[in-house]
Amino acid sequence: MKTNQIGINTQKAETLAKELNILLANYSLFYQNVRGCHWNIKGNKFFVLHVKFEELYNDLIIKIDDIAERILTLGFNPDHQFSKYLNVSTIKEITETSKDTAIIESIVSSFSTLISLQRDILKLAQETNDEGTASLMSDNIREQEKLIWMYGSYLG
């Protein structure tokens, strides 16, 4: 059984890297959507949401970097082409970036998508004895479940 430098079966690490690249694509689309919302939000909730969206996209960019670095740690290359992201991402570009309710609904939906993908990767990482990837997924899931609750509360 061939292993990579961190002691994980190379074939299983490749499978994880492929799944992480799909997750990376979804995070990248979500990030850009939130940036658009930050730039274009309008209405009486502008001052609150403008700041919230900035907090969110700043957090997303850190998670994007963590995922890309995990792919590299597994011995593979993270995808960086937006054209690839558009082809594999379940999260799609949004066009409505100025109405608070539509934006928050999109954010909640995007978090749900990320959590689902991360749970699948978590299970695969656990089966592979890849504690690093499992820990990253677990931390993200815990954080994002709380954010779904918080953004969902905004919707009533």
N, C-alpha and C positions, 0 to 999 in steps of 0.2 A: 504494500500500500504506500503510494507516494504521498508525501506531505509537503506543504509549503513551509516557509521560514518560521511561521508561528505554530507549526505542528498540526495543522488542519489538513485533512485529506484534500488533495488538489482538485479532484473532480467535484467534491461537495463545495469547496471554496468557490469554484467557478460558477456553480449553480447559485450560490448566495450572491456572488458579484452581479450576475445577470438580474436577479430579483432586486438587488439594491440599485442597479441602474434604472430599473423601471420606477422604483420609489424616488430616485433622484429626479427623474423626468416629471413626476407628479408634483414634487416639492417645487421644482423650478417654474412650472405653470402656475401653481398656487401663489408663489412669490410674486410673479409678474402681475397676476390678477390683483393682489393686494396693493401693489405699487400703484396700479391704475386707479384703484379705489381711493387711495390716499391722495392722489393728485386731483381727482375729479369729484369727490364728495361735495354735496351741496345741501342746503337746508338748515333748519334750526339746530340740528345735532352736529353741525360741521366741526365746531371746536373740540368736542369730545371725541368724535369718530376719527378725525384727522390724526389726532395724537395716538389713538388706539391702533389705527392701521399702521402707523410708523413703528410702534412697539412690535406689532405682529411681524412686519416684514423684516425688521432687524433680527428677530428671533429666528425667522425662517432662513435667513442667509447663513446663520451659524449652523443650523441643522443641515442645510445643503452642504456646507463645507465638511461637517462631521461625516456625512454619508459618503461623500467623495473620498475622504481620507480613509474611511473604513474599507472601501473598495480597493484602494491602493495597498492598504495593510494586508488584505487577502491575496495580493499579488496580481491584481488586474487593473485595468484602466477605467476611470469613470468617463462616461459619455459627456460631451460638452456641447454638442451641436443641437441647437434649438429645433432643427428639422427632425432629428431623431426623437426629441422630447415630444413634439407634436404628434408623432406617429404612435408612440407607445403609452402616452399618458391617458389615464382615465379622466383626470381633471382636464377640462377644456378651457380655452380662452373665454372670458366673459365679455359681453359687450355693454352691459348695464353697470356703470361704475359711479353713478351719482345718486342713486336712491337708496337710503339707508336700509330699508327692510329687505330689498332684493339682494343687496350686498351681504348683509348678515346671513341670510338664508344660504347664499353661495359659500360663505366662509364655513358655516356649520356642515354643509354637504361636503366640502373639500376636506375638512377634518375627519369626517366619517370615512371618506375614501382612504385617507392616509392611515387611519387606525386599522382599517381592514387589511391593507397591504402590509402594515407593520406586524400585525398579529400573525399573518402567514409567514413572514420572514422570521419572526420570533420562534415559531414552531420549528421551522427548518434549522435555525441556528441552534436550538436546544438539541435537536436530533443529531447535529453535527458536532456537538460539544464546543461550540463557538461562543464562549461567554462574552467576548467583546461585542459581537453583533447583537447577541441576545440582550445584553445590558443596555445598549443604545436604543434598541427597539422598545424595551420595557420602559425606559425613562421617557421616551417620546409619547408612548401610549398614555401613561399616567398623566402627563402634563396636558395632553390634548383632550382627554376625557373631561378634565376640569374646564378647559376652554369651551368645549361644546356646551357644557352646562351654563357657563357664564354668558356666552353669546346667545344661547337659546333663551336665557332669562330676559335678554333684551327684547326678544321677539314676543315675550309674554307667554 
